[in-house]
Amino acid sequence: MGVDWTGWFDAHDYEIARQVLQRGVAALAFVAFLSTLNQFRPLLGEHGLLPVPELLRLARRLRGPSLFRWGYSDRRLVAVAVAGLVFAASVVIGLPQLGPPWVPLLVFLALWVLYLSIVNVGQTFYGFGWEMLLCEALFTVAFLGSNDQPPPLAVIVAIWWLVFRLEFGAGMIKIRGGSEWRDLTALTYHHETQPMPNPLSRQAHLLPRWFHKGEVLGNHFAQLIVPFLLFVPGPVGSAAATVVILTQLWLIVTGNFAWLNWITVVLAASAITDPAWHWLIPAIPANLGTDASTTPLWWFAIVAAVTVLLLVLSVRPVQNLFSRRQLMNASFNRWMLVNAYGAFGTVTKRRIEIVVEGTLAETPGEGAEWREYGFKGKPGDVRAVPRQWAPYHLRLDWLMWFLPLGRMWEPWFEAFLLRLLEADAPTLRLLRSDPFGGSPPRWVRARAYRYRFATRAEYRETGERWVRTLQGDVIPPTGLR
């Protein structure tokens, strides 16, 4: 049964946007499930640093629904992650989109339920804003339909609303945050002190101060003004989306923020029309969208119902945006829909790194030889070039960055040191290098160093990209005894 709904329901000029949204969000979901498959068990599994079975035993209530509510096992976790990988890959190659609209709908909702189940038992290792962002994106994109009919305009606008909250929320957090965002000095520090630098972060840090001030001004323009223009269909919205994408690409080139910037690029592309894509790449047809003029009544009813749901759930996020006590990366419901976003309301001025060392010496006295454990992403070796990891998420490395900003003796860190003393193989696989080749050390300790990027002159003289200064021991030598 079909009804001739007029153009107010169908977004005929946003077919490429739909393809980018569906395939792009699915690709990033694939990365997220892959990260989970590789890291969840040593971090949160049956013998992990923060075991999920212990959480289920002690917690009266989880942060939200989860398939693991009725019991967790590492085997079940693998099944969930592999199912997520298969579903996500099917969307990337375009299989569900070939069927009726309920097929991609069910696939995306399955991805949402699977990842929501992981996040809601992931504790601090899954406490990042881009986790709830991926959950919300998976749910919203589920209602874009299949190739048989144009994408619903209401869902396209819902994606614009998501990008608006993501960008404008981050902009307001900064304006209300540290003075460095108001005096335009924030980017003087950010490239050096960000959680996980990449190969070009040092070059970005060494750019002139006037350039860094321009970066801050550009950020304010892109996050406080441009998001409003996303809601103007046509060339204006396409231009606004382009500004958002370009600023996110600069962050991708100079940093490692898991899939945060990547998914923002994908979501912002929702405002670029097919004619704009044709203008940019003439080989793309200007009228790529389907010529179908009818939409099934049942599909219209589903889209209308979810639109009303998203509108109702938007009340508290709107209030939060204009609140003096604006919340950052907060969900107002247990399903992680229509969330509040934001990042870097203040910028760290000094980079403190926690370096973990071990020794084989019987006693950890003056004559002991201490060897440093190497992490995959966080700075350690002063000569090493930081690697590009994003959109892949190194969860242990990220939490190591947070340690000097809060309590040093976190339960997971205590468990991590214990695993090193035991030479636990799954834990050691989370690291770049084990200085003891799989053998257990007699003692481990944690030391704080201040890191800063070497100047060009210092690098020419020493070949070291970082200059580090010992601040002191934060956890003294500790053994199994």
C-alpha positions in Angstrom: 0.0 0.0 0.0 1.5 3.4 -1.0 0.5 7.0 -0.4 1.7 9.9 -2.5 3.3 12.0 0.2 4.5 15.3 -1.1 8.0 16.7 -0.8 7.6 17.7 2.9 8.2 14.0 3.9 10.8 12.9 1.4 14.3 14.4 1.1 15.0 13.8 -2.6 18.2 15.9 -2.7 19.9 13.9 0.1 20.5 10.5 -1.4 24.3 10.8 -1.1 23.9 12.0 2.4 22.0 8.9 3.2 24.6 6.6 1.7 27.4 8.4 3.6 25.4 8.3 6.9 24.5 4.6 6.7 27.8 3.3 5.5 30.0 5.8 7.5 28.2 5.2 10.8 28.3 1.4 10.2 32.1 1.6 9.4 32.8 3.3 12.6 30.6 0.8 14.5 32.8 -1.9 12.9 35.8 -0.1 14.4 34.1 0.1 17.8 33.2 -3.6 17.9 36.7 -4.5 16.7 38.2 -2.4 19.6 35.8 -4.2 21.9 36.8 -7.6 20.6 40.5 -6.9 21.1 40.4 -5.1 24.4 37.2 -5.8 26.4 38.3 -9.2 27.9 41.6 -8.1 29.5 40.0 -4.8 30.7 36.6 -5.9 31.8 36.2 -9.6 31.2 36.0 -12.5 33.6 39.7 -11.9 34.7 39.8 -8.3 33.6 40.9 -5.2 35.6 37.3 -4.3 36.4 35.5 -7.6 35.9 31.9 -7.3 34.6 30.7 -10.3 36.7 31.8 -8.4 39.8 29.8 -5.4 38.6 26.7 -7.5 38.0 27.1 -9.0 41.5 27.4 -5.7 43.3 25.5 -3.1 41.2 21.8 -2.6 42.1 21.2 -1.1 38.7 23.2 -0.7 35.5 23.4 2.6 33.7 21.0 1.2 31.1 19.7 -1.9 29.4 22.2 -4.6 28.5 22.1 -8.1 27.1 24.6 -9.0 29.8 22.2 -8.1 32.6 21.3 -11.8 32.8 24.9 -13.0 33.0 28.3 -12.3 31.5 30.9 -14.6 30.0 33.9 -13.9 27.8 32.4 -16.2 25.2 29.1 -14.2 25.2 31.1 -11.0 24.8 32.9 -12.4 21.8 29.5 -13.5 20.3 28.1 -10.0 20.7 31.2 -8.3 19.2 31.4 -10.7 16.2 27.7 -10.2 15.5 28.3 -6.4 15.6 31.2 -6.8 13.2 29.0 -8.9 10.8 26.0 -6.5 10.9 28.2 -3.4 10.4 30.1 -4.9 7.5 26.9 -5.8 5.8 25.8 -2.2 5.8 29.2 -0.9 4.6 28.9 -3.1 1.5 25.3 -2.1 1.1 23.4 -5.4 1.5 20.5 -4.4 3.9 19.9 -1.2 1.8 18.9 -3.4 -1.2 15.8 -4.7 0.6 12.7 -2.9 1.9 13.2 -0.2 4.6 12.5 -2.5 7.5 15.7 -4.5 6.7 18.3 -1.7 7.4 16.0 -0.6 10.2 16.4 -3.9 12.0 20.1 -4.2 11.3 20.9 -0.7 12.7 18.6 -1.3 15.7 20.5 -4.6 16.3 23.8 -2.7 16.2 22.4 -0.1 18.7 21.2 -2.8 21.1 24.5 -4.7 20.9 26.7 -1.7 21.4 24.4 -0.3 24.1 24.8 -3.6 25.9 28.6 -3.2 25.9 28.7 0.4 26.9 26.3 -0.1 29.9 28.7 -2.6 31.5 31.9 -0.9 30.3 32.3 1.2 33.4 35.1 3.8 33.2 36.7 2.2 30.1 33.5 3.0 28.2 32.8 6.4 29.8 33.7 8.5 26.8 31.3 10.9 25.1 31.8 9.2 21.7 30.3 6.0 23.1 26.9 7.5 23.6 27.3 9.5 20.4 27.7 6.2 18.4 24.7 4.8 20.2 22.6 7.8 19.3 23.8 7.8 15.7 23.1 4.1 15.2 19.5 4.6 16.4 18.8 7.7 14.4 20.4 6.4 11.1 18.2 3.3 11.4 15.2 5.2 10.1 16.8 6.5 6.9 15.2 3.6 5.0 16.5 1.7 2.0 17.4 2.5 -1.6 13.7 1.9 -2.7 12.5 5.3 -1.5 13.9 8.8 -0.7 15.3 9.3 2.8 12.7 10.8 5.2 13.3 14.6 5.7 12.4 14.3 9.4 15.3 11.9 10.0 17.8 14.0 8.0 16.8 17.0 10.2 17.2 14.8 13.3 20.8 14.2 12.2 21.3 18.0 11.8 19.9 18.4 15.3 22.5 15.8 16.5 25.3 17.7 14.9 24.0 21.0 16.3 24.1 19.5 19.9 27.5 18.0 19.3 29.1 21.3 17.9 27.1 24.0 19.7 27.3 22.1 23.0 31.1 21.9 22.7 31.3 25.6 21.8 29.2 26.6 24.8 31.2 24.4 27.2 34.4 26.2 26.0 32.9 29.7 26.4 31.7 28.8 29.9 35.0 26.9 30.7 38.6 28.0 31.1 39.7 31.6 30.3 42.1 30.2 27.7 39.2 29.9 25.3 38.2 33.5 25.8 41.8 34.9 25.6 42.5 32.7 22.6 45.4 30.8 24.1 43.8 27.4 24.3 45.4 25.9 21.2 48.8 27.2 22.4 48.7 24.2 24.8 46.2 21.8 23.3 48.4 20.1 20.7 51.0 19.3 23.3 48.7 18.3 26.2 45.9 16.4 24.4 45.4 12.9 25.6 47.1 11.1 22.7 49.2 13.1 20.2 49.7 11.8 16.6 52.6 12.1 14.2 51.8 15.7 13.3 50.9 17.0 16.8 54.4 18.4 17.5 54.5 20.2 14.1 51.1 21.7 14.9 52.3 22.8 18.4 55.3 24.5 17.0 53.3 26.8 14.7 53.3 30.5 15.6 51.1 31.9 18.4 49.1 34.0 16.0 48.2 30.8 14.1 47.0 29.2 17.4 44.8 32.3 18.1 43.4 31.9 14.6 42.6 28.3 15.4 40.6 29.3 18.5 38.7 32.0 16.6 37.9 29.4 13.8 36.8 26.9 16.4 34.4 29.5 18.0 33.0 30.3 14.5 32.6 26.7 13.6 30.9 25.7 16.9 28.9 28.7 17.9 27.6 30.2 14.6 27.9 27.6 11.8 25.6 25.0 13.5 22.6 27.2 13.2 23.1 27.3 9.4 22.8 23.6 9.1 19.0 23.9 9.3 18.9 26.1 6.1 18.4 23.5 3.3 20.4 23.9 0.0 23.7 25.8 -0.5 23.7 27.4 2.9 23.4 24.1 4.8 25.9 22.5 2.4 28.4 25.3 3.1 27.9 25.0 6.9 28.5 21.3 6.7 31.7 21.9 4.8 33.0 24.2 7.5 32.2 21.6 10.2 33.9 18.9 8.1 37.0 21.0 7.5 37.5 21.8 11.1 37.1 18.2 12.1 39.6 17.1 9.4 42.1 19.5 11.0 41.5 17.7 14.4 42.0 14.3 12.7 45.3 15.4 11.1 46.6 16.7 14.4 45.2 14.3 17.1 43.9 10.9 18.1 40.4 11.3 19.4 39.1 7.8 18.6 36.1 8.1 16.3 34.8 11.4 17.7 36.0 13.6 14.8 35.4 10.9 12.2 31.8 10.4 13.1 31.2 14.2 13.2 32.4 14.3 9.6 30.0 11.6 8.6 27.1 13.2 10.5 27.8 16.7 9.1 27.7 15.3 5.6 24.0 14.9 6.1 23.5 18.6 5.3 25.3 18.4 1.9 22.8 18.1 -1.0 23.2 16.0 -4.1 23.5 19.1 -6.3 26.4 20.3 -4.1 28.1 16.9 -4.4 27.6 17.2 -8.2 29.1 20.7 -8.2 32.1 19.4 -6.3 32.5 16.1 -8.2 30.7 16.5 -11.7 30.9 12.7 -12.2 28.2 12.3 -9.5 24.7 12.8 -11.0 22.8 15.8 -9.7 19.6 13.8 -9.4 21.0 10.6 -7.9 18.0 10.1 -5.6 15.3 7.6 -6.4 12.4 8.6 -8.6 9.9 6.8 -6.4 7.0 9.0 -5.5 5.3 6.7 -3.0 6.1 5.8 0.5 4.5 2.9 2.3 2.0 4.1 4.9 3.5 1.8 7.6 6.9 3.4 7.0 5.5 6.9 7.3 3.9 5.9 10.6 7.2 4.5 12.0 9.1 7.6 11.0 6.4 9.9 12.4 6.4 8.0 15.7 10.2 8.1 16.1 10.2 11.8 15.2 7.7 12.5 18.0 9.9 10.5 20.4 13.0 12.4 19.5 11.2 15.7 19.9 10.0 14.7 23.4 13.5 13.6 24.4 14.9 16.9 23.2 13.4 19.0 25.9 16.1 18.4 28.6 19.0 18.7 26.1 17.7 22.1 25.0 17.4 23.2 28.6 20.9 22.0 29.2 22.4 23.9 26.3 21.3 27.2 27.8 21.9 26.3 31.4 24.6 28.0 33.4 25.5 24.6 34.8 25.7 22.9 31.4 26.4 19.2 31.5 29.0 17.7 29.2 28.6 14.3 27.6 25.5 13.4 29.6 22.5 11.2 28.8 19.1 12.1 30.1 17.7 8.6 29.5 18.8 5.0 29.9 18.8 4.5 26.1 21.4 7.1 25.3 19.2 9.0 22.9 19.3 12.8 22.3 22.3 13.3 24.6 24.3 16.4 25.6 27.8 16.6 24.2 31.0 18.7 24.7 34.7 18.4 25.2 37.7 20.3 26.5 35.9 23.0 28.5 39.3 23.6 30.0 42.7 22.8 28.4 45.5 21.3 30.4 48.6 23.6 30.5 51.2 21.0 31.5 51.5 17.4 30.3 52.1 14.9 33.1 52.7 11.3 32.1 52.6 8.3 34.4 55.5 6.0 33.5 55.3 2.4 34.7 58.6 0.6 35.4 59.6 -2.8 36.6 62.8 -4.5 37.9 64.1 -8.0 38.4 66.2 -7.0 41.4 65.6 -8.8 44.7 65.3 -5.4 46.5 64.2 -2.2 44.8 67.1 -0.2 46.2 69.7 2.1 44.6 71.3 -0.6 42.6 68.1 -1.9 40.9 67.8 -1.7 37.2 64.4 -0.3 36.3 62.9 -0.9 32.8 60.0 1.0 31.3 56.8 -0.6 29.9 55.9 0.8 26.5 52.3 1.8 25.7 50.9 1.7 22.2 49.5 5.3 22.1 50.5 7.3 25.1 53.9 9.1 25.1 56.8 7.2 26.7 60.0 6.9 24.7 61.2 10.5 24.1 62.5 9.5 20.6 59.5 7.7 19.3 57.1 9.3 16.8 53.5 9.2 18.1 51.4 6.9 16.0 48.1 7.5 14.3 45.5 5.3 16.0 42.1 7.0 15.5 39.4 6.1 14.7 40.6 3.0 16.7 40.2 3.5 20.4 43.1 2.6 22.8 41.1 2.6 26.1 44.0 1.8 28.5 46.2 4.5 27.1 43.4 7.1 27.4 42.7 6.3 31.0 46.5 6.6 31.7 46.2 10.2 30.6 43.4 10.8 33.1 45.4 9.4 36.1 47.4 12.5 36.9 44.3 14.7 36.6 42.5 12.8 39.4 43.1 10.1 41.9 46.2 8.1 41.3 45.1 4.9 43.1 42.3 3.9 40.8 41.0 0.4 41.3 41.7 -0.5 37.7 45.3 0.8 38.0 46.0 -1.2 41.1 44.7 -4.3 39.2 46.9 -3.3 36.2 50.0 -3.2 38.3 49.1 -6.6 39.8 48.7 -8.1 36.3 52.2 -6.8 35.4 53.7 -8.4 38.5 52.0 -11.7 37.4 53.1 -11.2 33.8 49.5 -11.7 32.7 49.7 -12.4 28.9 46.3 -10.7 27.9 47.2 -7.6 29.8 50.7 -7.5 28.3 49.1 -7.7 24.8 47.5 -4.3 25.5 51.0 -2.8 25.6 53.5 -2.0 22.9 56.5 -3.5 24.6 57.2 -5.7 27.7 60.8 -5.1 28.8 60.9 -8.5 30.5 59.8 -10.6 27.5 56.9 -12.3 29.3 58.7 -12.9 32.6 57.3 -11.4 35.8 59.2 -8.6 37.4 59.9 -8.6 41.2 58.8 -5.0 41.7 56.9 -2.3 39.8 56.5 1.4 40.4 54.8 4.4 38.8 56.6 7.7 38.3 55.3 11.1 37.1 57.2 13.0 34.4 56.5 16.3 32.9 56.6 16.0 29.1 56.8 18.8 26.6 57.5 18.8 22.8 61.2 19.5 21.9 61.8 22.7 20.0 63.3 22.4 16.5 66.7 23.3 17.9 66.5 20.7 20.7 65.4 18.1 18.2 68.3 18.8 15.9 70.7 18.5 18.8 69.4 15.4 20.5 67.0 13.6 18.1 64.4 13.5 20.9 60.8 14.6 20.1 60.0 15.0 23.8 61.8 16.6 26.7 60.8 15.0 30.0 61.5 16.0 33.6 61.0 13.7 36.6 58.4 15.0 39.0 58.7 12.1 41.5 57.3 8.6 42.4 53.5 8.5 42.6 53.4 4.8 43.5 56.5 3.5 45.2 58.1 0.1 44.4 55.4 -2.6 44.9 55.7 -6.4 44.8 53.4 -9.3 45.1 54.4 -9.7 48.8 
